[in-house]
Amino acid sequence: MDALLNKAKAWLQTLQPRERIMVLGCACLVGLAAIYLALSPFYRSLHERDERVARKQADLAWLRSVAGEMQTLGANQPLNLGAPGESLIVLIDRTARECGLGSSLTGQTPNGENGIRVRIEAAAFDSLVKCLGTLQQSHAVHIESATIDRAAQPGLVNASLVLNRAAG
């Protein structure tokens, strides 16, 4: 390394003073350009993160501004717990038929006082998800566990579910 540095110094000494200044000036410009190119991705990612944080803060501010309204809307929608005295088995069977899953519902077994094990075969995945959402939102039935496997045909699934209804 010292030999290379000594060669460069000797070469610089052979140049005219004006040429020496130009070479050193160009070397400085090349060095600054290298530093800029090395640091620009870092500064770009910092800028993108700052913009993302600003967007997230704006989203949070908006969510906070409508939170009261959303709570009011949610409070005005009473839960439909089914007909008085309607068992969970009847509720699941009726809701499955309403969602078009009546023929896919192959088994229901009570699981404790407020629970049920359900077996569904060859059901459309989208219909199953919609039905589970209806049960949760409208009937206070929550999914305790779920195992969903794809069936032989595309878009169809087999599912084993454990569902619970809030005691009330």
Long-range contacts (C-beta under 8 A, 24 or more apart in sequence): 79-138, 79-139, 79-140, 80-138, 80-139, 81-139, 81-140, 81-165, 81-168, 82-139, 88-114, 88-115, 88-116, 88-141, 88-163, 88-165, 89-116, 91-135, 91-139, 91-141, 91-165, 92-116, 92-118, 92-135, 92-141, 92-163, 95-131, 95-134, 95-135, 95-139, 96-120, 96-131, 98-131, 98-134, 99-127, 99-128, 99-130, 99-131, 99-134, 100-124, 100-127, 101-127, 101-128, 101-131, 111-162, 111-164, 112-164, 113-167, 114-164, 114-165, 114-166, 114-167, 115-144, 115-162, 115-163, 115-164, 115-165, 116-162, 116-163, 116-164, 117-160, 117-161, 117-162, 118-159, 118-160, 118-161, 118-162, 118-163, 119-159, 119-160, 119-161, 120-157, 120-158, 120-159, 120-160, 120-161, 121-151, 121-158, 122-151, 122-152, 122-153, 122-156, 122-157, 122-158, 123-151, 123-156, 123-157, 123-158, 123-159, 124-155, 124-156, 124-157, 125-155, 125-156, 125-157, 126-155, 128-157, 128-159, 132-161, 135-163, 139-165, 140-165, 140-166, 140-168, 141-165, 142-166
